[in-house]
């Protein structure tokens, strides 16, 4: 079961690096227009504030990731 990590409790540099890794991950497609990484990071920060995405710790893989509300629900429902 994933554990939601309060993003406000993370050191600012750690949070920034986590978000930057998330938005630059291979396979991330933003369509025909290239969006600067700094803009993507800002968008994810806003999504965190609005609780549209969450910082999640996976005990099984011992990894931290950013997941959308929908992705988190799928994991919690065992899909």
C-alpha positions as CSV (number, residue, x, y, z in Angstrom):
1,X,0.0,0.0,0.0
2,X,1.5,3.4,-1.0
3,X,2.1,6.0,1.7
4,X,1.3,9.6,0.9
5,X,4.2,11.8,1.9
6,X,3.2,15.4,2.9
7,X,5.0,17.4,0.3
8,X,5.3,20.4,2.6
9,X,7.4,18.3,4.9
10,X,10.1,17.7,2.3
11,X,13.2,19.9,2.1
12,X,12.7,22.4,-0.8
13,X,15.6,21.0,-2.8
14,X,14.4,17.4,-2.4
15,X,10.9,18.4,-3.6
16,X,12.3,20.3,-6.6
17,X,14.5,17.4,-7.6
18,X,11.6,14.9,-7.2
19,X,9.3,17.0,-9.4
20,X,12.0,17.7,-11.9
21,X,12.7,13.9,-12.2
22,X,9.0,13.3,-12.6
23,X,8.5,15.9,-15.4
24,X,11.6,14.8,-17.4
25,X,10.9,11.1,-17.1
26,X,11.2,9.1,-20.3
27,X,7.9,8.6,-22.0
28,X,6.4,11.9,-20.8
29,X,4.6,13.4,-23.8
30,X,3.2,16.9,-23.8
31,X,2.0,17.0,-27.4
32,X,3.2,19.2,-30.2
33,X,4.4,22.1,-28.1
34,X,7.6,21.8,-26.1
35,X,7.0,23.1,-22.6
36,X,10.1,24.2,-20.6
37,X,11.1,22.1,-17.6
38,X,10.7,25.0,-15.2
39,X,7.1,25.5,-16.4
40,X,6.3,21.8,-15.9
41,X,7.8,21.9,-12.4
42,X,5.7,25.0,-11.6
43,X,2.6,23.2,-12.9
44,X,3.2,20.1,-10.8
45,X,3.7,22.3,-7.7
46,X,0.3,23.8,-8.3
47,X,-1.2,20.3,-8.7
48,X,0.3,19.3,-5.4
49,X,-1.2,22.4,-3.7
50,X,-4.6,21.5,-5.2
51,X,-4.2,17.8,-4.2
52,X,-4.5,16.7,-7.8
53,X,-1.1,14.8,-7.5
54,X,0.6,13.4,-4.5
55,X,4.1,12.5,-3.4
56,X,4.0,8.8,-2.7
57,X,6.4,6.3,-1.0
58,X,6.2,2.7,-2.2
59,X,7.4,0.4,0.6
60,X,7.8,-2.6,-1.8
61,X,10.2,-0.8,-4.2
62,X,11.4,1.7,-1.5
63,X,10.9,4.5,-4.1
64,X,9.3,7.8,-4.1
65,X,7.2,9.1,-7.0
66,X,4.6,11.7,-7.9
67,X,1.2,10.1,-8.7
68,X,-2.1,11.6,-9.9
69,X,-5.2,11.2,-7.8
70,X,-6.4,8.7,-10.4
71,X,-3.2,6.6,-10.4
72,X,-3.3,6.5,-6.6
73,X,-6.9,5.3,-6.6
74,X,-6.0,2.5,-9.1
75,X,-3.2,1.3,-6.8
76,X,-5.4,1.5,-3.7
77,X,-8.1,-0.5,-5.5
78,X,-5.6,-3.1,-6.6
79,X,-5.8,-2.5,-10.3
